[in-house]
Amino acid sequence: MFSLSGGINLKSDPLACSPVRRLPSCAELQAQAAVFRKRLSSYWRDLAQLLSLGATHLSQLLVPLAFERMGNHASDQQLHGWIKDVERVKNMLRTKLTGCVQDMQSASKQVEHYEVEEDKDGPGHLILRRPLLSKRLLRYHPWSLSSDDDFSALCKERQPEASQIFSLADELYAFYRVYWYNAADYIDTFYEDDFKIVDEEWQLEDRSHATLSVGTDCVQLLVNALDHPTCPLEDLPLEAVKQREQCREQLWDDVVQRSPHIPVTSYLAYTQRVNVNLCLLAWMAVNSYGICQDVPFSMMQSVHDARCYFDSPGDQSCLQSSTTDAICSVSRAILLLKCRDFSSFKASDNCTLFHYRFQQVPVRYANSSRILDQKLTEETLNYKNSLTNATLKYKDFKIDSLKPLEISFVLVNIIFRFSTAGVYLYLPQLRNLPGKIFLSFQITCITQILCSEVVYRMAGVPDLPTAVLIDSALTLLSCIWLNSFCYHMYACVRHLRLPDQLLPAEVRQLFCREVLCVFIPWSIVCVAAVALEKTSKHYLIHSRIVVLAGISVSVGFNFICLGLVGYMYLRNRCSMRQLEIVDNKKFATKKQCLFMSVKAIILSGTGIIIRIGFHQAQGIAQLVYYMHLVTMVQGPVLFVCFVCNGTTLPLLKNRILLWWNPTNIPAGLELCSAAERNLARRNNEQSPFSESSL
């Protein structure tokens, strides 16, 4: 089987220069190199043709060998199903062998391009320069189908003899793989002593820690396939097949974009994109349960496509794979050659293992073969378990249907936000300028919750990218409303002009101006973000950066305003002490200090930054979901801090009591003339409500 065609003996080739002979001239070396390449190319062509025929006949042997080994005596109906299952395993075997044949044919074509040159350090000797796409890539092919371990238990219920069928397919593939590798490696023994072999290296650093941003739909599909694998003997629904093909195209589109990290501005954005380790994503796509099992494993083609992807990022026309199969091809090359922390390839051990299995060995070697087999199996299982655990952390990126716990939190949040907005609409004392700005903030937050948590999550409209844009835009708008509120808080303290001292006409005029000041910057940021995202997918990262920068600047402005208010308070307090003005009244009680601290945190937008930062870290999906639930508590907190205080709550209580007993006038609300009420208000040092508003 392994004799050279045409009776060629490479050991007697004139290229094997003897030190006692006359050193050949340059022309003689070139002639000898041409003869060597011709003979080597002829050998590889014959070998590729031989192994191609072997792969065709080997896959056809699976059905009769399985029938002979298992001695099936089932009925005609059961036999029909049994043959159908064996045919499916045969298709899996043929797919694997097709990749081997493609690589052998590619290797035979590459032999013609081997460069042979004189060794300058050793006159009379030659250097054989092998390109990257050469025979040495063949050793990266797996030594078994891995179907026996992966699918036997899954298919046991459907086919009781599944384990034996898969085991036979594994043995046939390993038999072919061992002798194919030996045949390909046989030629090296003829020139490894006479040539200095120099292999081309792929100049690309280790990619074990590289990350990129991909769609969570595809990642969820990969995780589900690993977490809930299906038996390959079963017919996949046509929808599932199309979904896998679409996922391969979408993943390749995401990989081509090369976005390492897309900012996340909301929980919806977290469910849309995810930052995944490149090597882990490659393993998720090409593992036994992944989406690439129907794509032949051609190592030559994979390395060619990967070099095209990394060396020619702007020109994808050099790809040999189709758009649907490119992610599978490139992932295999990246995983095997450029993922040091993810590689478990050990050629020598694997070769020794299967070499023992398919040859007659003395009895004394039987135990060593069994021990080696057990050792490699344990290493392989540990390797698979580590990758599986790393993958399953991406489970449950989004909740397709609102769970009872989430429904409860969302309803509570909406009820309390509507209650807070209703109180500010109902009480006349709260209709001043800060009250109207705070009411606008509440309406914006209510709209955001209804759009993202109710309309999209329950009705599924609009599409996810549009829902993310709306959610991010409303988050930015709520931050800008807080900017306006904090600025007027600073202006009131700076100019010593309380909100109740403004006339209604002046309040309306100032509020209209504030609305204009709020919507101008908000519109600019939103238009820029939408234009970038809708122009091209490559600008998605720039769109998110624009929104995130707008939110960060807005929160920073709030910190400045609140910091100035605190500075003015401390400066006035220091001035009072220098004037030796003594007052027995305390600034505030502990309860009031706590309320003011919580209000300052809410008004500064710190909670928004914490939420975005937590989503940005993108840890375990379950923890992000818990963080999402915590944000739903903001509605009750706002109601307690801005309604259930010492000034607003008594006013609300008195107004409600007047509904039940209109004749019972609380203290301070007695009927009197307008002149008397104005005189009493002027005599007061400061309105209690004015104090609470600041």
C-alpha positions in Angstrom: 0.0 0.0 0.0 2.8 2.3 0.8 5.3 1.5 -1.9 6.2 4.3 -4.2 4.5 4.5 -7.5 6.6 3.9 -10.6 9.3 2.1 -8.6 10.8 5.3 -7.4 13.3 5.0 -4.6 13.9 8.3 -3.0 16.8 6.9 -0.9 18.8 6.6 -4.1 17.9 10.0 -5.3 20.9 12.1 -6.3 19.8 14.8 -3.9 21.2 12.7 -1.1 24.6 14.3 -1.3 27.5 12.3 0.1 30.3 14.2 1.7 33.0 12.2 -0.1 31.6 13.2 -3.5 32.3 16.4 -5.4 30.0 19.1 -4.2 27.3 19.7 -6.8 27.1 23.0 -8.6 24.1 25.4 -8.3 22.7 24.2 -11.6 22.9 20.6 -10.6 21.2 21.3 -7.3 18.4 23.1 -9.2 18.0 20.2 -11.5 17.9 17.7 -8.7 15.4 19.8 -6.8 13.1 19.8 -9.9 13.3 16.1 -10.2 12.6 15.7 -6.4 9.5 17.9 -6.6 8.2 16.0 -9.6 8.6 12.6 -8.0 7.2 13.9 -4.6 4.2 15.4 -6.3 3.5 12.2 -8.2 3.6 10.2 -5.0 1.2 12.5 -3.2 -1.2 12.5 -6.2 -1.3 8.7 -6.2 -1.7 8.6 -2.4 -4.5 11.2 -2.4 -6.4 9.2 -5.1 -5.8 5.9 -3.2 -7.1 7.3 0.1 -10.0 9.0 -1.6 -11.2 5.6 -2.9 -10.5 4.1 0.6 -12.7 6.8 2.2 -15.6 6.1 -0.3 -15.5 2.3 0.3 -14.9 2.6 4.0 -18.1 4.6 4.6 -20.1 2.1 2.5 -18.9 -0.7 4.7 -20.5 0.6 7.8 -24.0 -0.8 7.1 -23.0 -4.4 6.3 -20.4 -4.5 9.0 -22.9 -3.2 11.6 -25.4 -5.8 10.5 -22.9 -8.6 10.6 -21.5 -7.6 14.0 -24.8 -7.1 15.8 -26.6 -10.0 14.2 -29.9 -8.1 14.0 -32.9 -10.4 14.1 -35.6 -7.8 14.3 -38.8 -7.6 12.4 -39.0 -5.9 9.0 -40.4 -2.7 10.5 -37.7 -2.6 13.2 -35.1 -3.5 10.7 -36.1 -0.6 8.5 -35.7 1.9 11.4 -32.4 0.2 12.3 -31.0 0.6 8.8 -32.2 4.2 8.7 -30.2 5.0 11.9 -27.1 3.3 10.6 -27.4 5.3 7.4 -27.4 8.5 9.4 -24.2 7.4 11.2 -22.7 6.5 7.8 -23.4 10.1 6.7 -21.7 11.4 9.8 -18.7 9.2 9.0 -18.7 10.2 5.3 -18.7 13.9 6.4 -15.6 13.4 8.5 -13.8 11.4 5.8 -14.6 14.0 3.2 -12.6 16.5 5.2 -9.7 14.1 5.3 -9.8 13.5 1.6 -10.0 17.3 0.8 -6.9 17.9 3.0 -5.0 15.1 1.3 -5.8 16.5 -2.1 -4.8 20.0 -1.0 -1.6 18.7 0.4 -0.8 16.9 -2.9 -1.2 20.2 -4.8 0.9 22.1 -2.3 3.9 19.8 -2.9 4.5 21.4 -6.2 5.2 24.7 -4.5 7.8 23.4 -2.1 10.9 25.5 -2.3 14.3 23.7 -2.3 17.4 25.8 -2.0 21.0 25.3 -1.1 22.0 25.5 2.6 24.5 28.4 2.9 25.7 27.0 6.2 26.3 23.6 4.8 27.5 23.7 1.2 26.2 20.8 -0.9 23.2 20.3 1.3 19.7 21.5 0.6 16.9 23.2 2.6 13.3 22.1 2.1 11.0 25.0 2.8 7.4 23.8 3.4 4.6 26.4 3.3 2.0 26.7 6.1 -0.5 24.8 4.0 1.4 21.6 3.9 1.2 18.0 5.0 2.1 18.9 8.6 -1.4 20.3 9.1 -2.9 16.8 8.6 -1.9 15.8 12.2 -4.5 18.2 13.6 -7.4 16.0 12.4 -9.1 14.3 15.3 -8.3 10.7 15.9 -11.9 9.7 16.5 -15.4 10.8 15.8 -16.1 11.3 19.5 -19.6 10.1 18.7 -19.5 7.1 20.9 -19.0 9.1 24.1 -21.2 12.1 23.0 -24.2 10.5 21.4 -24.5 6.9 22.6 -26.4 7.8 25.8 -28.6 10.3 24.0 -29.7 7.8 21.3 -30.1 4.8 23.6 -33.8 5.3 24.0 -34.3 5.6 20.2 -31.9 2.9 19.2 -30.8 0.4 21.9 -27.8 -0.6 19.8 -26.7 3.0 19.3 -23.6 2.5 21.4 -22.4 -0.4 19.2 -23.2 1.5 16.0 -21.3 4.6 17.0 -18.4 2.5 18.4 -18.1 0.8 15.0 -18.1 4.1 13.2 -15.4 5.4 15.5 -13.2 2.3 14.9 -13.6 2.6 11.1 -12.7 6.3 11.2 -9.7 5.7 13.5 -8.5 2.8 11.3 -8.6 5.1 8.3 -7.1 7.9 10.2 -4.1 5.9 11.6 -3.1 4.4 8.3 -3.8 7.6 6.4 -1.5 9.5 8.8 1.1 6.7 8.5 1.0 6.8 4.7 1.3 10.6 4.7 4.1 10.4 7.2 5.9 7.7 5.3 7.4 10.0 2.8 9.1 12.0 5.5 11.5 9.1 6.3 13.0 9.4 2.8 14.3 13.0 3.1 14.3 14.0 6.8 18.0 12.9 7.1 19.1 14.5 3.8 17.2 17.8 4.0 17.0 20.6 6.5 13.3 21.1 6.8 12.1 24.7 7.4 8.4 25.2 8.0 6.6 28.5 7.5 5.2 29.8 10.8 1.9 31.6 11.1 2.8 35.1 12.5 -0.1 35.6 14.8 -0.1 35.8 18.5 -2.0 33.6 20.9 -5.8 34.5 20.8 -6.8 32.8 24.0 -7.7 36.1 25.6 -9.2 37.9 22.6 -12.9 38.8 22.9 -15.5 40.0 20.4 -19.1 41.0 20.5 -21.8 38.7 19.0 -25.5 38.4 19.0 -27.0 36.7 22.0 -29.5 34.8 19.9 -26.7 32.7 18.4 -24.9 32.3 21.7 -28.1 31.1 23.3 -28.5 28.6 20.5 -25.0 27.3 21.0 -25.5 27.0 24.8 -28.9 25.3 24.4 -27.3 22.8 22.0 -24.7 22.0 24.7 -27.1 22.1 27.6 -29.8 20.1 26.0 -28.2 18.0 23.2 -30.3 16.0 20.8 -29.7 12.6 19.3 -28.3 13.0 15.7 -30.4 10.0 14.6 -33.5 12.1 15.0 -34.9 14.3 12.3 -34.3 18.0 13.1 -37.2 20.2 12.2 -36.7 22.3 9.1 -37.0 25.4 11.2 -34.1 24.3 13.5 -32.0 23.5 10.4 -32.6 27.0 9.0 -32.0 28.5 12.4 -28.5 26.9 12.6 -27.6 28.1 9.1 -28.8 31.6 9.9 -26.8 31.5 13.1 -23.7 30.5 11.3 -24.1 33.5 8.9 -24.9 35.9 11.8 -21.9 34.7 13.8 -19.6 35.1 10.8 -21.0 38.6 10.2 -20.3 39.4 13.8 -16.8 38.0 13.6 -16.0 40.0 10.5 -17.0 43.2 12.3 -14.3 42.5 14.9 -16.0 44.6 17.6 -14.1 43.6 20.8 -16.5 45.2 23.2 -19.8 47.0 22.6 -21.0 49.2 25.5 -24.2 48.0 27.3 -26.5 50.8 28.4 -29.5 48.8 29.6 -30.8 45.3 30.4 -32.2 45.1 26.9 -28.8 45.9 25.4 -27.3 43.2 27.6 -29.8 40.7 26.1 -28.9 41.9 22.6 -25.1 41.6 22.4 -22.6 39.7 24.5 -18.8 39.9 24.7 -17.5 36.3 24.2 -14.0 34.9 24.3 -13.0 34.2 20.7 -11.5 30.7 21.5 -14.5 29.8 23.6 -16.9 30.9 20.9 -14.9 28.8 18.4 -15.2 25.7 20.6 -18.9 26.3 21.1 -19.5 26.4 17.4 -17.4 23.3 16.4 -17.9 21.0 19.3 -19.8 17.7 18.9 -23.1 19.3 19.8 -22.5 22.6 17.9 -23.8 23.9 14.6 -20.9 22.8 12.4 -21.3 19.0 12.4 -22.6 18.9 8.8 -19.6 21.0 7.5 -16.6 18.8 6.5 -13.5 19.3 8.6 -10.8 20.4 6.1 -7.8 21.7 8.0 -6.1 23.1 4.9 -9.2 25.1 4.0 -9.6 26.2 7.7 -6.1 27.6 7.9 -6.4 29.3 4.5 -9.7 31.0 5.6 -8.2 32.0 8.9 -5.2 33.5 7.3 -7.5 35.4 4.9 -9.5 36.6 7.9 -6.5 37.8 9.9 -4.1 38.9 7.2 -6.7 40.4 4.8 -9.4 41.9 7.0 -10.8 44.2 4.4 -10.9 41.5 1.6 -13.0 38.5 2.4 -13.1 37.4 -1.3 -10.1 35.2 -0.7 -12.2 32.8 1.5 -12.5 29.3 0.2 -15.6 28.6 2.3 -19.0 29.9 1.7 -20.5 32.6 3.9 -22.6 29.9 5.7 -19.6 27.7 6.5 -16.9 30.4 7.1 -17.5 30.6 10.8 -16.9 26.8 11.1 -13.8 26.8 9.0 -12.1 29.8 10.7 -13.2 28.6 14.2 -11.5 25.2 13.7 -8.2 26.8 12.7 -8.3 29.4 15.5 -9.1 26.7 18.1 -6.4 24.3 17.0 -3.6 26.7 16.2 -4.1 30.0 18.0 -5.8 29.1 21.3 -3.0 28.0 23.6 -5.3 27.8 26.7 -8.0 26.0 24.9 -6.0 23.3 23.1 -5.8 19.7 24.3 -4.1 18.4 21.2 -1.3 15.8 21.9 -0.3 14.1 18.7 2.2 11.6 20.1 -0.1 10.3 22.8 -3.1 10.0 20.5 -1.1 8.3 17.8 0.4 5.8 20.3 -3.1 5.1 21.6 -4.7 4.2 18.3 -1.6 2.5 17.0 -1.9 0.0 19.8 -5.6 -0.5 19.3 -5.4 -1.6 15.6 -2.3 -3.7 15.6 -1.6 -7.1 17.1 0.6 -6.4 20.1 2.3 -8.7 22.5 0.5 -9.5 25.8 2.9 -7.5 27.8 1.8 -4.3 26.1 -1.9 -4.9 26.6 -2.0 -3.3 30.1 0.0 -0.2 29.0 -2.4 0.3 26.1 -5.4 0.1 28.5 -3.8 2.5 31.0 -2.9 5.0 28.3 -6.5 4.8 26.9 -7.9 5.5 30.4 -5.5 8.4 31.0 -6.4 10.1 27.8 -10.1 9.6 28.4 -9.8 11.2 31.8 -7.9 14.2 30.3 -10.4 14.6 27.6 -13.3 14.5 30.0 -11.7 17.1 32.2 -11.0 19.3 29.2 -14.6 19.0 28.0 -16.0 19.7 31.4 -14.0 22.8 31.9 -15.2 24.2 28.5 -18.7 23.2 29.2 -18.7 25.0 32.6 -17.3 28.1 30.9 -20.0 28.0 28.2 -23.0 27.5 30.5 -22.5 30.8 32.2 -24.1 32.3 29.1 -27.4 30.6 29.8 -30.6 32.7 30.0 -29.5 36.0 28.6 -33.1 37.1 28.3 -36.4 36.1 29.7 -38.8 35.4 26.9 -41.9 35.4 29.1 -42.2 37.5 32.2 -41.8 35.3 35.2 -44.0 35.8 38.3 -41.3 37.4 40.3 -40.4 39.8 37.6 -44.1 40.6 37.0 -44.5 41.5 40.6 -41.5 43.8 40.7 -42.5 45.5 37.5 -46.1 46.1 38.7 -44.9 47.5 42.0 -42.6 49.8 40.3 -45.2 51.1 37.9 -47.9 51.5 40.6 -45.6 53.6 42.8 -44.3 55.7 40.0 -47.9 56.4 38.9 -48.7 57.2 42.5 -45.8 59.7 42.8 -46.8 61.4 39.5 -50.4 61.5 40.6 -49.5 63.2 43.9 -47.5 65.9 42.1 -50.4 66.5 39.7 -52.9 66.6 42.5 -51.3 68.9 45.1 -51.2 72.6 44.0 -48.2 73.2 46.3 -46.1 70.8 44.1 -46.8 72.5 40.8 -43.9 74.8 41.1 -40.9 74.6 38.7 -38.9 71.8 40.5 -42.2 69.9 40.9 -42.9 70.1 37.1 -39.4 69.0 36.3 -39.6 66.1 38.7 -43.0 65.2 37.2 -41.4 65.1 33.7 -38.7 62.8 35.0 -41.3 60.4 36.4 -43.3 60.4 33.2 -40.1 59.6 31.2 -39.3 56.7 33.6 -42.9 55.4 33.3 -42.7 55.5 29.5 -39.4 53.7 29.6 -40.8 50.9 31.8 -43.9 50.5 29.7 -41.9 50.4 26.4 -39.2 48.0 27.5 -40.8 45.8 30.2 -44.4 45.6 29.0 -44.7 46.3 25.3 -41.5 44.7 24.1 -41.2 41.9 26.6 -44.9 40.9 26.4 -45.9 41.8 22.8 -42.4 41.4 21.2 -42.6 44.8 19.3 -40.7 46.6 18.1 -37.6 44.5 17.1 -34.8 44.2 19.7 -32.4 46.7 18.2 -35.1 49.4 18.0 -36.2 48.6 21.5 -32.6 49.0 22.7 -32.5 52.4 21.0 -35.7 53.6 22.6 -34.7 52.3 26.0 -31.3 54.0 25.8 -32.8 57.2 24.6 -35.3 57.3 27.5 -32.5 56.6 30.0 -30.6 59.6 28.6 -33.7 61.8 28.7 -34.3 60.9 32.4 -30.7 61.9 33.2 -31.1 65.2 31.4 -34.3 65.9 33.4 -32.3 65.3 36.6 -29.7 67.8 35.2 -32.4 70.5 35.0 -33.7 69.6 38.5 -30.2 69.8 40.1 -29.3 73.0 38.3 -32.5 74.8 39.6 -31.7 73.5 43.0 -28.3 75.1 42.7 -29.8 78.3 41.3 -32.3 78.6 44.2 -29.6 78.4 46.7 -27.2 80.6 44.8 -29.8 83.4 44.2 -31.8 82.8 47.4 -35.0 82.7 45.5 -37.3 79.9 46.6 -39.6 78.1 44.1 -42.8 79.4 45.8 -41.7 83.0 45.2 -42.2 82.6 41.5 -45.4 83.8 39.9 -47.4 81.2 37.9 -46.7 82.9 34.6 -43.0 83.0 35.4 -43.1 79.3 36.3 -44.7 78.4 32.9 -42.2 80.5 31.0 -39.2 79.0 32.8 -40.6 75.5 32.4 -41.0 76.0 28.6 -37.4 77.2 28.4 -36.3 74.2 30.4 -38.1 71.8 28.1 -36.4 73.4 25.2 -33.0 73.2 26.9 -33.6 69.5 27.7 -34.8 68.3 24.3 -32.1 70.1 22.2 -29.1 68.1 23.6 -31.2 65.0 23.9 -32.3 65.2 20.3 -28.7 65.7 19.1 -27.4 62.6 20.9 -30.3 60.5 19.8 -30.1 61.5 16.2 -26.4 60.8 16.1 -26.9 57.4 17.7 -29.7 56.3 15.4 -27.9 57.6 12.3 -24.7 55.6 13.2 -26.6 52.4 14.1 -28.9 52.4 11.1 -26.2 53.3 8.6 -24.1 50.2 9.2 -23.7 47.4 11.7 -20.0 48.3 11.9 -21.0 51.6 13.6 -23.0 49.9 16.3 -20.1 50.3 18.8 -19.9 54.1 18.0 -23.7 54.5 18.5 -23.4 52.9 21.9 -20.4 55.0 22.8 -22.3 58.2 21.9 -25.2 57.3 24.2 -22.9 56.1 27.0 -20.9 59.3 26.7 -24.1 61.4 26.9 -25.3 59.6 30.1 -21.8 59.9 31.7 -21.6 63.7 31.0 -25.2 64.1 32.3 -24.4 62.3 35.5 -21.2 64.3 35.9 -23.1 67.5 35.6 -25.4 66.4 38.4 -22.4 65.7 40.6 -21.1 69.2 39.9 -24.4 70.9 40.8 -24.8 68.9 44.0 -21.2 69.4 44.9 -21.7 73.2 44.5 -24.8 73.1 46.7 -22.9 71.2 49.4 -19.9 73.6 49.1 -22.2 76.7 49.5 -23.8 75.1 52.6 -20.5 74.4 54.2 -19.2 77.9 53.4 -22.3 79.5 54.9 -22.1 77.3 57.9 -18.4 78.3 58.4 -19.3 82.0 58.0 -22.0 81.7 60.6 -19.6 80.3 63.1 -17.1 83.1 62.4 -19.9 85.6 63.2 -20.5 83.7 66.4 -24.1 83.3 65.7 -25.4 80.6 68.0 -28.7 78.7 67.3 -30.0 75.8 69.4 -31.8 74.4 66.4 -30.1 71.5 64.6 -29.7 71.5 60.8 -31.7 68.2 60.5 -32.6 65.1 62.3 -31.0 61.7 61.5 -34.1 60.7 59.6 -34.0 63.9 57.6 -30.3 63.4 56.8 -31.0 59.9 55.7 -33.8 61.1 53.4 -31.6 63.9 52.0 -28.8 61.4 51.3 -31.1 59.0 49.4 -32.5 61.9 47.5 -29.0 63.1 46.5 -28.1 59.6 45.3 -31.3 59.5 43.2 -31.0 62.9 41.8 -27.3 62.5 41.0 -27.9 59.5 38.7 -25.5 57.3 40.6 -27.9 54.4 40.4 -28.0 54.7 36.6 -24.2 54.6 36.4 -24.0 51.6 38.8 -26.6 49.7 36.8 -24.8 50.4 33.5 -21.5 49.5 35.0 -22.9 46.2 36.3 -24.3 45.3 32.9 -21.1 46.5 31.2 -19.1 44.0 33.3 -21.3 41.2 31.8 -20.7 38.5 34.4 -23.1 35.6 35.0 -26.4 36.3 33.4 -28.3 35.3 36.5 -26.7 38.0 38.6 -27.4 40.6 35.9 -31.0 39.5 36.0 -31.0 40.1 39.8 -29.6 43.5 39.2 -32.4 44.2 36.8 -34.9 43.3 39.4 -33.3 45.6 41.9 -33.7 48.5 39.6 -37.5 47.9 39.7 -37.4 49.0 43.4 -36.7 52.6 42.4 -40.4 53.4 42.2 -41.2 52.6 45.9 -38.0 54.4 46.9 -39.0 57.6 45.0 -42.5 57.5 46.5 -41.1 57.2 50.1 -38.5 59.9 49.7 -40.5 62.5 47.7 -44.0 61.9 49.0 -43.8 60.2 52.5 -41.8 63.1 54.1 -42.7 65.5 56.8 -44.2 68.2 54.5 -45.8 66.5 51.5 -47.5 63.7 53.4 -49.4 65.9 55.8 -50.6 68.0 52.9 -51.8 64.9 51.1 -53.4 63.5 54.2 -55.3 66.7 54.8 -56.5 66.8 51.2 -57.7 63.3 51.4 -59.5 63.9 54.8 -61.4 66.8 53.2 -63.0 64.3 50.8 -64.6 62.4 53.7 -65.5 65.4 55.9 -65.5 68.7 54.1 -66.6 70.7 57.2 -63.5 69.6 59.2 -60.9 72.3 58.3 -57.4 71.3 59.5 -55.2 73.8 61.3 -53.7 76.3 58.9 -56.4 76.0 56.3 -59.1 78.1 58.1 -61.4 80.2 55.9 -60.1 83.8 55.8 -59.6 86.6 53.4 -56.8 86.6 50.8 -55.3 89.6 52.6 -55.1 87.7 55.9 -53.6 84.6 54.2 -51.0 86.7 52.5 -50.1 88.6 55.7 -49.7 85.3 57.6 -47.5 83.9 54.8 -45.3 87.0 54.8 -44.9 86.8 58.6 -43.6 83.2 58.3 -39.8 83.0 58.1 -39.9 80.3 55.5 -42.5 78.0 54.0 -42.2 74.4 55.3 -42.8 73.2 51.7 -40.0 75.4 50.4 -37.6 73.9 52.8 -38.6 70.3 51.8 -38.3 71.1 48.1 -34.6 72.1 48.5 
